[in-house]
Amino acid sequence: MYQFPSTNGNQRGWTAALTRTKFGAEVVDAVVRAHGLTTRNDVKAGGTKAQKGWVGLTALTAAADSDDQMELE
């Protein structure tokens, strides 16, 4: 019988600098300091139920032109 690889371990031998919980706390603080935005609990994402997030904050990909300016509403 086929055994699926464990999903609760680090299969590739990588180590994370921060846990998911620690990263979540750090990014919330960083966004407040950098953009003055606090998290909201009523952000709609793709027609799903409300989630935590920021209104007016857009993530840019590495492929985005470095001359592009991001405007917050």
PDB file of N, H, CA, C and O in Angstrom:
ATOM      1  N   MET A   1       0.843  -1.176   0.000  1.00  0.00           N
ATOM      2  CA  MET A   1       0.000   0.000   0.000  1.00  0.00           C
ATOM      3  C   MET A   1       0.890   1.241   0.000  1.00  0.00           C
ATOM      4  O   MET A   1       1.889   1.302   0.716  1.00  0.00           O
ATOM      5  N   TYR A   2       0.505   2.243  -0.827  1.00  0.00           N
ATOM      6  H   TYR A   2      -0.307   2.193  -1.409  1.00  0.00           H
ATOM      7  CA  TYR A   2       1.273   3.487  -0.911  1.00  0.00           C
ATOM      8  C   TYR A   2       1.097   4.307   0.353  1.00  0.00           C
ATOM      9  O   TYR A   2      -0.015   4.451   0.862  1.00  0.00           O
ATOM     10  N   GLN A   3       2.188   4.839   0.852  1.00  0.00           N
ATOM     11  H   GLN A   3       3.091   4.722   0.438  1.00  0.00           H
ATOM     12  CA  GLN A   3       2.135   5.719   2.026  1.00  0.00           C
ATOM     13  C   GLN A   3       2.459   7.134   1.576  1.00  0.00           C
ATOM     14  O   GLN A   3       3.517   7.389   1.001  1.00  0.00           O
ATOM     15  N   PHE A   4       1.539   8.047   1.842  1.00  0.00           N
ATOM     16  H   PHE A   4       0.680   7.840   2.309  1.00  0.00           H
ATOM     17  CA  PHE A   4       1.774   9.446   1.506  1.00  0.00           C
ATOM     18  C   PHE A   4       2.846  10.013   2.419  1.00  0.00           C
ATOM     19  O   PHE A   4       2.935   9.630   3.586  1.00  0.00           O
ATOM     20  N   PRO A   5       3.659  10.920   1.899  1.00  0.00           N
ATOM     21  CA  PRO A   5       4.675  11.542   2.749  1.00  0.00           C
ATOM     22  C   PRO A   5       4.017  12.313   3.898  1.00  0.00           C
ATOM     23  O   PRO A   5       2.907  12.826   3.763  1.00  0.00           O
ATOM     24  N   SER A   6       4.693  12.380   4.977  1.00  0.00           N
ATOM     25  H   SER A   6       5.595  11.963   5.087  1.00  0.00           H
ATOM     26  CA  SER A   6       4.184  13.110   6.131  1.00  0.00           C
ATOM     27  C   SER A   6       4.048  14.586   5.793  1.00  0.00           C
ATOM     28  O   SER A   6       4.937  15.170   5.173  1.00  0.00           O
ATOM     29  N   THR A   7       2.942  15.186   6.198  1.00  0.00           N
ATOM     30  H   THR A   7       2.221  14.711   6.702  1.00  0.00           H
ATOM     31  CA  THR A   7       2.736  16.610   5.951  1.00  0.00           C
ATOM     32  C   THR A   7       3.031  17.446   7.184  1.00  0.00           C
ATOM     33  O   THR A   7       2.913  18.671   7.140  1.00  0.00           O
ATOM     34  N   ASN A   8       3.410  16.815   8.275  1.00  0.00           N
ATOM     35  H   ASN A   8       3.506  15.820   8.312  1.00  0.00           H
ATOM     36  CA  ASN A   8       3.655  17.584   9.489  1.00  0.00           C
ATOM     37  C   ASN A   8       5.141  17.685   9.819  1.00  0.00           C
ATOM     38  O   ASN A   8       5.505  17.920  10.971  1.00  0.00           O
ATOM     39  N   GLY A   9       5.965  17.516   8.856  1.00  0.00           N
ATOM     40  H   GLY A   9       5.669  17.325   7.920  1.00  0.00           H
ATOM     41  CA  GLY A   9       7.398  17.644   9.065  1.00  0.00           C
ATOM     42  C   GLY A   9       8.019  18.445   7.952  1.00  0.00           C
ATOM     43  O   GLY A   9       7.341  18.798   6.987  1.00  0.00           O
ATOM     44  N   ASN A  10       9.281  18.735   8.067  1.00  0.00           N
ATOM     45  H   ASN A  10       9.832  18.448   8.851  1.00  0.00           H
ATOM     46  CA  ASN A  10       9.980  19.477   7.039  1.00  0.00           C
ATOM     47  C   ASN A  10      10.611  18.478   6.090  1.00  0.00           C
ATOM     48  O   ASN A  10      11.678  17.936   6.380  1.00  0.00           O
ATOM     49  N   GLN A  11       9.970  18.230   4.968  1.00  0.00           N
ATOM     50  H   GLN A  11       9.104  18.670   4.733  1.00  0.00           H
ATOM     51  CA  GLN A  11      10.393  17.189   4.039  1.00  0.00           C
ATOM     52  C   GLN A  11      11.672  17.530   3.295  1.00  0.00           C
ATOM     53  O   GLN A  11      12.389  16.630   2.857  1.00  0.00           O
ATOM     54  N   ARG A  12      11.970  18.805   3.145  1.00  0.00           N
ATOM     55  H   ARG A  12      11.388  19.536   3.500  1.00  0.00           H
ATOM     56  CA  ARG A  12      13.126  19.195   2.356  1.00  0.00           C
ATOM     57  C   ARG A  12      14.340  19.542   3.200  1.00  0.00           C
ATOM     58  O   ARG A  12      15.393  19.881   2.661  1.00  0.00           O
ATOM     59  N   GLY A  13      14.206  19.463   4.491  1.00  0.00           N
ATOM     60  H   GLY A  13      13.350  19.187   4.928  1.00  0.00           H
ATOM     61  CA  GLY A  13      15.335  19.772   5.348  1.00  0.00           C
ATOM     62  C   GLY A  13      15.544  21.259   5.573  1.00  0.00           C
ATOM     63  O   GLY A  13      16.568  21.670   6.118  1.00  0.00           O
ATOM     64  N   TRP A  14      14.564  22.076   5.151  1.00  0.00           N
ATOM     65  H   TRP A  14      13.732  21.742   4.708  1.00  0.00           H
ATOM     66  CA  TRP A  14      14.678  23.516   5.346  1.00  0.00           C
ATOM     67  C   TRP A  14      14.298  23.866   6.777  1.00  0.00           C
ATOM     68  O   TRP A  14      13.510  23.169   7.415  1.00  0.00           O
ATOM     69  N   THR A  15      14.860  24.936   7.257  1.00  0.00           N
ATOM     70  H   THR A  15      15.501  25.503   6.739  1.00  0.00           H
ATOM     71  CA  THR A  15      14.447  25.443   8.562  1.00  0.00           C
ATOM     72  C   THR A  15      13.903  26.853   8.380  1.00  0.00           C
ATOM     73  O   THR A  15      14.454  27.646   7.617  1.00  0.00           O
ATOM     74  N   ALA A  16      12.845  27.153   9.069  1.00  0.00           N
ATOM     75  H   ALA A  16      12.398  26.509   9.690  1.00  0.00           H
ATOM     76  CA  ALA A  16      12.221  28.474   8.972  1.00  0.00           C
ATOM     77  C   ALA A  16      12.839  29.402  10.004  1.00  0.00           C
ATOM     78  O   ALA A  16      13.102  29.007  11.140  1.00  0.00           O
ATOM     79  N   ALA A  17      13.065  30.639   9.592  1.00  0.00           N
ATOM     80  H   ALA A  17      12.851  30.960   8.670  1.00  0.00           H
ATOM     81  CA  ALA A  17      13.608  31.635  10.505  1.00  0.00           C
ATOM     82  C   ALA A  17      12.566  32.039  11.539  1.00  0.00           C
ATOM     83  O   ALA A  17      12.907  32.373  12.674  1.00  0.00           O
ATOM     84  N   LEU A  18      11.302  32.008  11.146  1.00  0.00           N
ATOM     85  H   LEU A  18      11.025  31.737  10.224  1.00  0.00           H
ATOM     86  CA  LEU A  18      10.195  32.357  12.044  1.00  0.00           C
ATOM     87  C   LEU A  18       9.095  31.309  11.926  1.00  0.00           C
ATOM     88  O   LEU A  18       8.900  30.712  10.868  1.00  0.00           O
ATOM     89  N   THR A  19       8.399  31.099  13.001  1.00  0.00           N
ATOM     90  H   THR A  19       8.558  31.584  13.861  1.00  0.00           H
ATOM     91  CA  THR A  19       7.214  30.244  12.928  1.00  0.00           C
ATOM     92  C   THR A  19       6.103  31.037  12.254  1.00  0.00           C
ATOM     93  O   THR A  19       6.202  32.258  12.130  1.00  0.00           O
ATOM     94  N   ARG A  20       5.061  30.367  11.823  1.00  0.00           N
ATOM     95  H   ARG A  20       4.980  29.375  11.924  1.00  0.00           H
ATOM     96  CA  ARG A  20       3.927  31.046  11.198  1.00  0.00           C
ATOM     97  C   ARG A  20       3.308  32.061  12.148  1.00  0.00           C
ATOM     98  O   ARG A  20       2.945  33.160  11.730  1.00  0.00           O
ATOM     99  N   THR A  21       3.184  31.708  13.411  1.00  0.00           N
ATOM    100  H   THR A  21       3.479  30.815  13.751  1.00  0.00           H
ATOM    101  CA  THR A  21       2.609  32.614  14.401  1.00  0.00           C
ATOM    102  C   THR A  21       3.487  33.841  14.595  1.00  0.00           C
ATOM    103  O   THR A  21       2.988  34.966  14.625  1.00  0.00           O
ATOM    104  N   LYS A  22       4.783  33.631  14.726  1.00  0.00           N
ATOM    105  H   LYS A  22       5.189  32.718  14.702  1.00  0.00           H
ATOM    106  CA  LYS A  22       5.717  34.741  14.919  1.00  0.00           C
ATOM    107  C   LYS A  22       5.743  35.640  13.688  1.00  0.00           C
ATOM    108  O   LYS A  22       5.771  36.863  13.825  1.00  0.00           O
ATOM    109  N   PHE A  23       5.734  35.062  12.494  1.00  0.00           N
ATOM    110  H   PHE A  23       5.711  34.069  12.383  1.00  0.00           H
ATOM    111  CA  PHE A  23       5.711  35.855  11.271  1.00  0.00           C
ATOM    112  C   PHE A  23       4.447  36.706  11.212  1.00  0.00           C
ATOM    113  O   PHE A  23       4.508  37.884  10.862  1.00  0.00           O
ATOM    114  N   GLY A  24       3.311  36.120  11.549  1.00  0.00           N
ATOM    115  H   GLY A  24       3.261  35.162  11.833  1.00  0.00           H
ATOM    116  CA  GLY A  24       2.048  36.861  11.531  1.00  0.00           C
ATOM    117  C   GLY A  24       2.095  38.082  12.429  1.00  0.00           C
ATOM    118  O   GLY A  24       1.630  39.155  12.047  1.00  0.00           O
ATOM    119  N   ALA A  25       2.649  37.928  13.608  1.00  0.00           N
ATOM    120  H   ALA A  25       3.027  37.055  13.919  1.00  0.00           H
ATOM    121  CA  ALA A  25       2.759  39.059  14.532  1.00  0.00           C
ATOM    122  C   ALA A  25       3.737  40.100  14.001  1.00  0.00           C
ATOM    123  O   ALA A  25       3.488  41.300  14.121  1.00  0.00           O
ATOM    124  N   GLU A  26       4.842  39.655  13.419  1.00  0.00           N
ATOM    125  H   GLU A  26       5.044  38.680  13.322  1.00  0.00           H
ATOM    126  CA  GLU A  26       5.858  40.577  12.894  1.00  0.00           C
ATOM    127  C   GLU A  26       5.335  41.369  11.702  1.00  0.00           C
ATOM    128  O   GLU A  26       5.564  42.576  11.624  1.00  0.00           O
ATOM    129  N   VAL A  27       4.638  40.719  10.771  1.00  0.00           N
ATOM    130  H   VAL A  27       4.452  39.738  10.835  1.00  0.00           H
ATOM    131  CA  VAL A  27       4.168  41.410   9.574  1.00  0.00           C
ATOM    132  C   VAL A  27       3.074  42.417   9.919  1.00  0.00           C
ATOM    133  O   VAL A  27       3.017  43.487   9.312  1.00  0.00           O
ATOM    134  N   VAL A  28       2.216  42.104  10.869  1.00  0.00           N
ATOM    135  H   VAL A  28       2.263  41.235  11.362  1.00  0.00           H
ATOM    136  CA  VAL A  28       1.187  43.058  11.299  1.00  0.00           C
ATOM    137  C   VAL A  28       1.851  44.314  11.839  1.00  0.00           C
ATOM    138  O   VAL A  28       1.453  45.423  11.482  1.00  0.00           O
ATOM    139  N   ASP A  29       2.847  44.159  12.685  1.00  0.00           N
ATOM    140  H   ASP A  29       3.170  43.258  12.975  1.00  0.00           H
ATOM    141  CA  ASP A  29       3.564  45.300  13.256  1.00  0.00           C
ATOM    142  C   ASP A  29       4.294  46.091  12.171  1.00  0.00           C
ATOM    143  O   ASP A  29       4.296  47.322  12.200  1.00  0.00           O
ATOM    144  N   ALA A  30       4.907  45.404  11.224  1.00  0.00           N
ATOM    145  H   ALA A  30       4.906  44.404  11.200  1.00  0.00           H
ATOM    146  CA  ALA A  30       5.647  46.076  10.154  1.00  0.00           C
ATOM    147  C   ALA A  30       4.723  46.896   9.256  1.00  0.00           C
ATOM    148  O   ALA A  30       5.085  47.998   8.844  1.00  0.00           O
ATOM    149  N   VAL A  31       3.538  46.376   8.948  1.00  0.00           N
ATOM    150  H   VAL A  31       3.244  45.481   9.282  1.00  0.00           H
ATOM    151  CA  VAL A  31       2.596  47.108   8.100  1.00  0.00           C
ATOM    152  C   VAL A  31       2.075  48.345   8.822  1.00  0.00           C
ATOM    153  O   VAL A  31       1.899  49.395   8.203  1.00  0.00           O
ATOM    154  N   VAL A  32       1.830  48.233  10.107  1.00  0.00           N
ATOM    155  H   VAL A  32       1.973  47.380  10.610  1.00  0.00           H
ATOM    156  CA  VAL A  32       1.393  49.403  10.877  1.00  0.00           C
ATOM    157  C   VAL A  32       2.469  50.479  10.846  1.00  0.00           C
ATOM    158  O   VAL A  32       2.171  51.649  10.609  1.00  0.00           O
ATOM    159  N   ARG A  33       3.729  50.089  11.086  1.00  0.00           N
ATOM    160  H   ARG A  33       3.972  49.138  11.279  1.00  0.00           H
ATOM    161  CA  ARG A  33       4.816  51.072  11.106  1.00  0.00           C
ATOM    162  C   ARG A  33       5.087  51.668   9.724  1.00  0.00           C
ATOM    163  O   ARG A  33       5.321  52.872   9.611  1.00  0.00           O
ATOM    164  N   ALA A  34       5.061  50.853   8.682  1.00  0.00           N
ATOM    165  H   ALA A  34       4.871  49.876   8.774  1.00  0.00           H
ATOM    166  CA  ALA A  34       5.418  51.325   7.346  1.00  0.00           C
ATOM    167  C   ALA A  34       4.282  52.061   6.639  1.00  0.00           C
ATOM    168  O   ALA A  34       4.523  53.030   5.919  1.00  0.00           O
ATOM    169  N   HIS A  35       3.048  51.605   6.842  1.00  0.00           N
ATOM    170  H   HIS A  35       2.853  50.818   7.427  1.00  0.00           H
ATOM    171  CA  HIS A  35       1.933  52.144   6.065  1.00  0.00           C
ATOM    172  C   HIS A  35       0.817  52.752   6.905  1.00  0.00           C
ATOM    173  O   HIS A  35      -0.098  53.374   6.366  1.00  0.00           O
ATOM    174  N   GLY A  36       0.889  52.576   8.212  1.00  0.00           N
ATOM    175  H   GLY A  36       1.632  52.071   8.649  1.00  0.00           H
ATOM    176  CA  GLY A  36      -0.157  53.120   9.072  1.00  0.00           C
ATOM    177  C   GLY A  36      -1.486  52.402   8.952  1.00  0.00           C
ATOM    178  O   GLY A  36      -2.532  52.965   9.276  1.00  0.00           O
ATOM    179  N   LEU A  37      -1.451  51.159   8.487  1.00  0.00           N
ATOM    180  H   LEU A  37      -0.602  50.701   8.224  1.00  0.00           H
ATOM    181  CA  LEU A  37      -2.674  50.373   8.317  1.00  0.00           C
ATOM    182  C   LEU A  37      -2.760  49.284   9.370  1.00  0.00           C
ATOM    183  O   LEU A  37      -1.797  48.553   9.601  1.00  0.00           O
ATOM    184  N   THR A  38      -3.907  49.181  10.001  1.00  0.00           N
ATOM    185  H   THR A  38      -4.690  49.774   9.813  1.00  0.00           H
ATOM    186  CA  THR A  38      -4.130  48.096  10.948  1.00  0.00           C
ATOM    187  C   THR A  38      -4.990  47.030  10.269  1.00  0.00           C
ATOM    188  O   THR A  38      -5.667  47.309   9.279  1.00  0.00           O
ATOM    189  N   THR A  39      -4.960  45.823  10.799  1.00  0.00           N
ATOM    190  H   THR A  39      -4.410  45.596  11.603  1.00  0.00           H
ATOM    191  CA  THR A  39      -5.741  44.743  10.197  1.00  0.00           C
ATOM    192  C   THR A  39      -7.224  44.961  10.467  1.00  0.00           C
ATOM    193  O   THR A  39      -7.627  45.528  11.482  1.00  0.00           O
ATOM    194  N   ARG A  40      -8.009  44.487   9.519  1.00  0.00           N
ATOM    195  H   ARG A  40      -7.682  44.027   8.694  1.00  0.00           H
ATOM    196  CA  ARG A  40      -9.461  44.519   9.644  1.00  0.00           C
ATOM    197  C   ARG A  40      -9.962  43.086   9.586  1.00  0.00           C
ATOM    198  O   ARG A  40      -9.296  42.217   9.022  1.00  0.00           O
ATOM    199  N   ASN A  41     -11.109  42.837  10.152  1.00  0.00           N
ATOM    200  H   ASN A  41     -11.650  43.542  10.609  1.00  0.00           H
ATOM    201  CA  ASN A  41     -11.679  41.488  10.161  1.00  0.00           C
ATOM    202  C   ASN A  41     -12.799  41.317   9.147  1.00  0.00           C
ATOM    203  O   ASN A  41     -13.473  40.287   9.143  1.00  0.00           O
ATOM    204  N   ASP A  42     -13.008  42.314   8.285  1.00  0.00           N
ATOM    205  H   ASP A  42     -12.460  43.150   8.289  1.00  0.00           H
ATOM    206  CA  ASP A  42     -14.123  42.263   7.344  1.00  0.00           C
ATOM    207  C   ASP A  42     -13.677  42.355   5.893  1.00  0.00           C
ATOM    208  O   ASP A  42     -14.418  42.877   5.059  1.00  0.00           O
ATOM    209  N   VAL A  43     -12.501  41.869   5.573  1.00  0.00           N
ATOM    210  H   VAL A  43     -11.899  41.446   6.250  1.00  0.00           H
ATOM    211  CA  VAL A  43     -11.969  41.939   4.222  1.00  0.00           C
ATOM    212  C   VAL A  43     -12.531  40.772   3.411  1.00  0.00           C
ATOM    213  O   VAL A  43     -12.380  39.611   3.792  1.00  0.00           O
ATOM    214  N   LYS A  44     -13.176  41.089   2.295  1.00  0.00           N
ATOM    215  H   LYS A  44     -13.298  42.032   1.985  1.00  0.00           H
ATOM    216  CA  LYS A  44     -13.736  40.057   1.409  1.00  0.00           C
ATOM    217  C   LYS A  44     -12.663  39.653   0.408  1.00  0.00           C
ATOM    218  O   LYS A  44     -11.995  40.506  -0.176  1.00  0.00           O
ATOM    219  N   ALA A  45     -12.502  38.364   0.214  1.00  0.00           N
ATOM    220  H   ALA A  45     -13.045  37.670   0.689  1.00  0.00           H
ATOM    221  CA  ALA A  45     -11.492  37.857  -0.723  1.00  0.00           C
ATOM    222  C   ALA A  45     -12.138  36.843  -1.658  1.00  0.00           C
ATOM    223  O   ALA A  45     -12.417  35.713  -1.258  1.00  0.00           O
ATOM    224  N   GLY A  46     -12.374  37.243  -2.891  1.00  0.00           N
ATOM    225  H   GLY A  46     -12.148  38.161  -3.216  1.00  0.00           H
ATOM    226  CA  GLY A  46     -12.896  36.314  -3.894  1.00  0.00           C
ATOM    227  C   GLY A  46     -14.274  35.771  -3.598  1.00  0.00           C
ATOM    228  O   GLY A  46     -14.568  34.625  -3.940  1.00  0.00           O
ATOM    229  N   GLY A  47     -15.119  36.552  -2.978  1.00  0.00           N
ATOM    230  H   GLY A  47     -14.880  37.483  -2.700  1.00  0.00           H
ATOM    231  CA  GLY A  47     -16.480  36.122  -2.720  1.00  0.00           C
ATOM    232  C   GLY A  47     -16.620  35.147  -1.559  1.00  0.00           C
ATOM    233  O   GLY A  47     -17.701  34.604  -1.326  1.00  0.00           O
ATOM    234  N   THR A  48     -15.532  34.923  -0.830  1.00  0.00           N
ATOM    235  H   THR A  48     -14.654  35.364  -1.019  1.00  0.00           H
ATOM    236  CA  THR A  48     -15.605  34.032   0.318  1.00  0.00           C
ATOM    237  C   THR A  48     -15.998  34.819   1.552  1.00  0.00           C
ATOM    238  O   THR A  48     -16.234  36.025   1.480  1.00  0.00           O
ATOM    239  N   LYS A  49     -16.066  34.153   2.659  1.00  0.00           N
ATOM    240  H   LYS A  49     -15.875  33.174   2.719  1.00  0.00           H
ATOM    241  CA  LYS A  49     -16.420  34.849   3.894  1.00  0.00           C
ATOM    242  C   LYS A  49     -15.316  35.841   4.279  1.00  0.00           C
ATOM    243  O   LYS A  49     -14.193  35.767   3.779  1.00  0.00           O
ATOM    244  N   ALA A  50     -15.652  36.747   5.161  1.00  0.00           N
ATOM    245  H   ALA A  50     -16.564  36.807   5.567  1.00  0.00           H
ATOM    246  CA  ALA A  50     -14.715  37.788   5.573  1.00  0.00           C
ATOM    247  C   ALA A  50     -13.468  37.185   6.208  1.00  0.00           C
ATOM    248  O   ALA A  50     -13.530  36.170   6.902  1.00  0.00           O
ATOM    249  N   GLN A  51     -12.342  37.831   5.955  1.00  0.00           N
ATOM    250  H   GLN A  51     -12.292  38.656   5.391  1.00  0.00           H
ATOM    251  CA  GLN A  51     -11.060  37.379   6.483  1.00  0.00           C
ATOM    252  C   GLN A  51     -10.324  38.556   7.105  1.00  0.00           C
ATOM    253  O   GLN A  51     -10.724  39.707   6.928  1.00  0.00           O
ATOM    254  N   LYS A  52      -9.258  38.273   7.829  1.00  0.00           N
ATOM    255  H   LYS A  52      -8.933  37.338   7.974  1.00  0.00           H
ATOM    256  CA  LYS A  52      -8.399  39.333   8.342  1.00  0.00           C
ATOM    257  C   LYS A  52      -7.488  39.815   7.223  1.00  0.00           C
ATOM    258  O   LYS A  52      -7.032  39.027   6.395  1.00  0.00           O
ATOM    259  N   GLY A  53      -7.233  41.107   7.209  1.00  0.00           N
ATOM    260  H   GLY A  53      -7.604  41.747   7.882  1.00  0.00           H
ATOM    261  CA  GLY A  53      -6.346  41.641   6.194  1.00  0.00           C
ATOM    262  C   GLY A  53      -6.300  43.155   6.246  1.00  0.00           C
ATOM    263  O   GLY A  53      -6.732  43.775   7.217  1.00  0.00           O
ATOM    264  N   TRP A  54      -5.765  43.740   5.177  1.00  0.00           N
ATOM    265  H   TRP A  54      -5.414  43.236   4.388  1.00  0.00           H
ATOM    266  CA  TRP A  54      -5.628  45.186   5.089  1.00  0.00           C
ATOM    267  C   TRP A  54      -6.411  45.679   3.890  1.00  0.00           C
ATOM    268  O   TRP A  54      -6.436  45.019   2.851  1.00  0.00           O
ATOM    269  N   VAL A  55      -7.050  46.829   4.020  1.00  0.00           N
ATOM    270  H   VAL A  55      -7.030  47.365   4.864  1.00  0.00           H
ATOM    271  CA  VAL A  55      -7.746  47.467   2.920  1.00  0.00           C
ATOM    272  C   VAL A  55      -6.816  48.527   2.357  1.00  0.00           C
ATOM    273  O   VAL A  55      -6.319  49.374   3.100  1.00  0.00           O
ATOM    274  N   GLY A  56      -6.571  48.490   1.039  1.00  0.00           N
ATOM    275  H   GLY A  56      -6.975  47.802   0.435  1.00  0.00           H
ATOM    276  CA  GLY A  56      -5.733  49.476   0.388  1.00  0.00           C
ATOM    277  C   GLY A  56      -4.277  49.085   0.289  1.00  0.00           C
ATOM    278  O   GLY A  56      -3.457  49.898  -0.138  1.00  0.00           O
ATOM    279  N   LEU A  57      -3.929  47.881   0.665  1.00  0.00           N
ATOM    280  H   LEU A  57      -4.596  47.221   1.013  1.00  0.00           H
ATOM    281  CA  LEU A  57      -2.551  47.415   0.593  1.00  0.00           C
ATOM    282  C   LEU A  57      -2.454  46.379  -0.523  1.00  0.00           C
ATOM    283  O   LEU A  57      -3.198  45.398  -0.533  1.00  0.00           O
ATOM    284  N   THR A  58      -1.540  46.599  -1.454  1.00  0.00           N
ATOM    285  H   THR A  58      -0.936  47.395  -1.445  1.00  0.00           H
ATOM    286  CA  THR A  58      -1.372  45.687  -2.580  1.00  0.00           C
ATOM    287  C   THR A  58       0.025  45.100  -2.554  1.00  0.00           C
ATOM    288  O   THR A  58       1.005  45.827  -2.392  1.00  0.00           O
ATOM    289  N   ALA A  59       0.121  43.804  -2.712  1.00  0.00           N
ATOM    290  H   ALA A  59      -0.675  43.213  -2.845  1.00  0.00           H
ATOM    291  CA  ALA A  59       1.422  43.138  -2.757  1.00  0.00           C
ATOM    292  C   ALA A  59       1.939  43.163  -4.182  1.00  0.00           C
ATOM    293  O   ALA A  59       1.204  42.846  -5.118  1.00  0.00           O
ATOM    294  N   LEU A  60       3.184  43.534  -4.351  1.00  0.00           N
ATOM    295  H   LEU A  60       3.781  43.791  -3.591  1.00  0.00           H
ATOM    296  CA  LEU A  60       3.808  43.542  -5.665  1.00  0.00           C
ATOM    297  C   LEU A  60       4.672  42.300  -5.803  1.00  0.00           C
ATOM    298  O   LEU A  60       5.288  41.856  -4.834  1.00  0.00           O
ATOM    299  N   THR A  61       4.719  41.740  -7.005  1.00  0.00           N
ATOM    300  H   THR A  61       4.219  42.102  -7.792  1.00  0.00           H
ATOM    301  CA  THR A  61       5.571  40.587  -7.249  1.00  0.00           C
ATOM    302  C   THR A  61       6.975  41.052  -7.600  1.00  0.00           C
ATOM    303  O   THR A  61       7.186  42.227  -7.901  1.00  0.00           O
ATOM    304  N   ALA A  62       7.902  40.167  -7.565  1.00  0.00           N
ATOM    305  H   ALA A  62       7.731  39.212  -7.321  1.00  0.00           H
ATOM    306  CA  ALA A  62       9.286  40.494  -7.909  1.00  0.00           C
ATOM    307  C   ALA A  62       9.396  40.937  -9.361  1.00  0.00           C
ATOM    308  O   ALA A  62      10.327  41.659  -9.717  1.00  0.00           O
ATOM    309  N   ALA A  63       8.463  40.517 -10.200  1.00  0.00           N
ATOM    310  H   ALA A  63       7.707  39.930  -9.911  1.00  0.00           H
ATOM    311  CA  ALA A  63       8.498  40.873 -11.612  1.00  0.00           C
ATOM    312  C   ALA A  63       7.955  42.279 -11.878  1.00  0.00           C
ATOM    313  O   ALA A  63       8.062  42.778 -12.998  1.00  0.00           O
ATOM    314  N   ALA A  64       7.376  42.917 -10.865  1.00  0.00           N
ATOM    315  H   ALA A  64       7.289  42.511  -9.956  1.00  0.00           H
ATOM    316  CA  ALA A  64       6.828  44.260 -11.051  1.00  0.00           C
ATOM    317  C   ALA A  64       7.948  45.242 -11.360  1.00  0.00           C
ATOM    318  O   ALA A  64       9.055  45.134 -10.832  1.00  0.00           O
ATOM    319  N   ASP A  65       7.645  46.190 -12.214  1.00  0.00           N
ATOM    320  H   ASP A  65       6.746  46.278 -12.643  1.00  0.00           H
ATOM    321  CA  ASP A  65       8.627  47.202 -12.588  1.00  0.00           C
ATOM    322  C   ASP A  65       9.011  48.025 -11.366  1.00  0.00           C
ATOM    323  O   ASP A  65       8.136  48.491 -10.636  1.00  0.00           O
ATOM    324  N   SER A  66      10.279  48.205 -11.140  1.00  0.00           N
ATOM    325  H   SER A  66      10.989  47.826 -11.733  1.00  0.00           H
ATOM    326  CA  SER A  66      10.736  48.926  -9.950  1.00  0.00           C
ATOM    327  C   SER A  66      10.352  50.391  -9.983  1.00  0.00           C
ATOM    328  O   SER A  66      10.391  51.052  -8.945  1.00  0.00           O
ATOM    329  N   ASP A  67       9.974  50.933 -11.168  1.00  0.00           N
ATOM    330  H   ASP A  67       9.943  50.396 -12.011  1.00  0.00           H
ATOM    331  CA  ASP A  67       9.564  52.323 -11.269  1.00  0.00           C
ATOM    332  C   ASP A  67       8.098  52.516 -10.924  1.00  0.00           C
ATOM    333  O   ASP A  67       7.636  53.647 -10.779  1.00  0.00           O
ATOM    334  N   ASP A  68       7.361  51.415 -10.789  1.00  0.00           N
ATOM    335  H   ASP A  68       7.736  50.496 -10.907  1.00  0.00           H
ATOM    336  CA  ASP A  68       5.945  51.523 -10.433  1.00  0.00           C
ATOM    337  C   ASP A  68       5.811  52.092  -9.032  1.00  0.00           C
ATOM    338  O   ASP A  68       6.580  51.755  -8.132  1.00  0.00           O
ATOM    339  N   GLN A  69       4.843  52.943  -8.867  1.00  0.00           N
ATOM    340  H   GLN A  69       4.218  53.217  -9.598  1.00  0.00           H
ATOM    341  CA  GLN A  69       4.569  53.506  -7.548  1.00  0.00           C
ATOM    342  C   GLN A  69       3.276  52.903  -7.039  1.00  0.00           C
ATOM    343  O   GLN A  69       2.314  52.772  -7.796  1.00  0.00           O
ATOM    344  N   MET A  70       3.238  52.536  -5.775  1.00  0.00           N
ATOM    345  H   MET A  70       4.019  52.643  -5.160  1.00  0.00           H
ATOM    346  CA  MET A  70       2.054  51.971  -5.169  1.00  0.00           C
ATOM    347  C   MET A  70       1.330  53.071  -4.418  1.00  0.00           C
ATOM    348  O   MET A  70       1.931  53.761  -3.594  1.00  0.00           O
ATOM    349  N   GLU A  71       0.050  53.242  -4.693  1.00  0.00           N
ATOM    350  H   GLU A  71      -0.438  52.682  -5.362  1.00  0.00           H
ATOM    351  CA  GLU A  71      -0.739  54.241  -3.996  1.00  0.00           C
ATOM    352  C   GLU A  71      -1.722  53.552  -3.079  1.00  0.00           C
ATOM    353  O   GLU A  71      -2.385  52.590  -3.468  1.00  0.00           O
ATOM    354  N   LEU A  72      -1.812  54.047  -1.864  1.00  0.00           N
ATOM    355  H   LEU A  72      -1.274  54.829  -1.548  1.00  0.00           H
ATOM    356  CA  LEU A  72      -2.785  53.542  -0.916  1.00  0.00           C
ATOM    357  C   LEU A  72      -3.974  54.478  -0.908  1.00  0.00           C
ATOM    358  O   LEU A  72      -3.811  55.698  -0.923  1.00  0.00           O
ATOM    359  N   GLU A  73      -5.163  53.918  -0.884  1.00  0.00           N
ATOM    360  H   GLU A  73      -5.296  52.927  -0.872  1.00  0.00           H
ATOM    361  CA  GLU A  73      -6.367  54.743  -0.859  1.00  0.00           C
ATOM    362  C   GLU A  73      -6.678  55.193   0.531  1.00  0.00           C
ATOM    363  O   GLU A  73      -7.662  55.901   0.745  1.00  0.00           O
TER     364      GLU A  73
END
